Amino acid sequence: MRAFEFAAAARAEAPLFRATRRAAEPPPPAAYPVVAELDALAAAYGGRVTFLFLPVYETRRPTHVGETEQIVADTCTARGWSCVSLRAAFPGFTARNASPFGFPNSQYNVGHMNEAGHDATAVLLEAELRRVVARDLL
């Protein structure tokens, strides 16, 4: 019978709508080459660098060091590079219930570094640059 032929042909056709099929999971993103980037930056300046790391300020965990920050710190230590992290100032911000980021007319702790953040960064950088100069590394 011709009806059976049509039914068999219909079953053999590719589906027009594949909503029931799951798409393949995308591969995980490749890890960002933090060390390679630091190496390239240091090489561009003949190794005479001071890296400034501006971590995210988490008000509930001001001293928590993230993976990338740890990689930067470890690499700088291993290579003998100067490095400053604004994280050193975070406990002071927490004690004052303040943030180094955001402005009075914006959301708390969101956006650009504010005046207090710039002040804290300047204090940390000054101390590091004095250390570097004292050791004749500059």
SVG drawing of the C-alpha trace seen along z (x, -y; Angstrom):
<svg xmlns="http://www.w3.org/2000/svg" viewBox="-2 -62 73 64">
<polyline fill="none" stroke="black" stroke-width="0.4" points="0.0,0.0 1.1,-3.4 0.3,-4.8 2.9,-2.6 5.5,-3.9 4.6,-7.5 4.8,-6.7 8.3,-5.0 9.5,-7.9 8.3,-10.4 10.1,-8.5 13.3,-8.6 13.2,-12.4 15.4,-14.6 13.3,-16.5 12.4,-20.0 12.5,-21.2 15.1,-20.0 14.0,-21.5 14.0,-18.1 17.6,-17.5 20.2,-18.9 22.9,-21.1 26.4,-20.0 27.9,-21.7 30.5,-24.3 34.0,-23.5 35.2,-25.4 37.0,-28.6 40.7,-28.5 42.4,-29.8 43.6,-33.4 47.4,-33.5 48.1,-35.7 51.8,-34.8 52.4,-35.2 50.9,-38.7 53.0,-39.7 56.1,-38.4 55.3,-40.4 54.7,-43.6 57.9,-43.1 59.9,-42.4 58.5,-45.6 60.0,-47.6 63.2,-45.6 62.0,-44.1 61.8,-47.5 58.2,-47.3 55.8,-47.8 52.6,-46.0 49.5,-47.5 46.7,-45.0 43.2,-46.4 41.2,-43.5 37.4,-43.5 36.5,-44.8 34.2,-42.2 32.8,-43.9 32.2,-40.6 35.6,-39.1 38.1,-42.0 41.2,-39.9 40.1,-37.0 42.7,-36.6 41.3,-35.3 43.1,-32.9 44.3,-35.5 45.6,-37.8 47.5,-34.9 49.0,-34.0 50.1,-37.7 51.6,-37.8 53.4,-34.5 54.7,-35.4 56.0,-38.8 57.7,-37.1 59.3,-34.4 60.5,-36.9 61.6,-39.5 59.2,-42.1 57.7,-44.9 54.0,-44.5 51.3,-46.4 47.8,-45.2 45.1,-47.6 43.9,-44.6 46.3,-45.8 44.0,-48.8 40.7,-46.8 40.6,-46.1 40.7,-49.9 37.9,-50.5 35.8,-47.8 36.5,-49.3 35.2,-52.7 32.3,-51.1 33.7,-52.7 34.7,-51.5 37.6,-52.4 35.1,-52.3 32.0,-54.2 30.9,-57.8 28.2,-59.5 25.9,-59.7 26.3,-56.1 25.8,-52.6 28.0,-51.7 31.2,-49.9 30.5,-50.0 32.4,-51.7 35.6,-53.7 38.0,-54.2 36.9,-57.1 39.0,-59.7 39.5,-57.4 40.6,-54.6 43.1,-56.9 44.4,-58.1 44.9,-54.5 46.6,-53.5 48.9,-56.4 50.0,-55.5 50.7,-51.9 52.5,-52.9 54.6,-55.5 55.7,-52.9 56.6,-50.4 58.5,-53.0 60.5,-54.1 61.4,-50.4 62.4,-50.0 64.5,-53.2 66.2,-52.3 67.3,-49.0 68.5,-50.8 66.1,-48.7 64.7,-51.7"/>
</svg>
